[in-house]
């Protein structure tokens, strides 16, 4: 049987691995916020289930991946409204 500290070490290693994957998901959302993104695709890319990604993302960042994506999109829209679009639409 394993020593109890091995189980804790394994759990810590898994948590650190999850955090690294969550950081990559967050970075991808920040980069690709204008692209069609969904939790299932983000989860597949991170080798996690959608449920696990959502749960752990919320635990790490305080909101779901979808809410984080919507926040990024709203922030970008507000910036465009405030500063104006340098490439206005014709017409």
Long-range contacts (C-beta under 8 A, 24 or more apart in sequence): 18-48, 18-56, 19-60, 21-46, 21-47, 21-48, 22-46, 22-53, 22-56, 22-57, 22-60, 22-61, 25-53, 25-57, 25-65, 26-57, 26-61, 26-68, 29-65, 29-68, 29-69, 29-72, 30-72, 33-69, 33-72, 33-73, 33-76, 34-73, 34-76, 37-69, 39-64, 39-65, 39-66
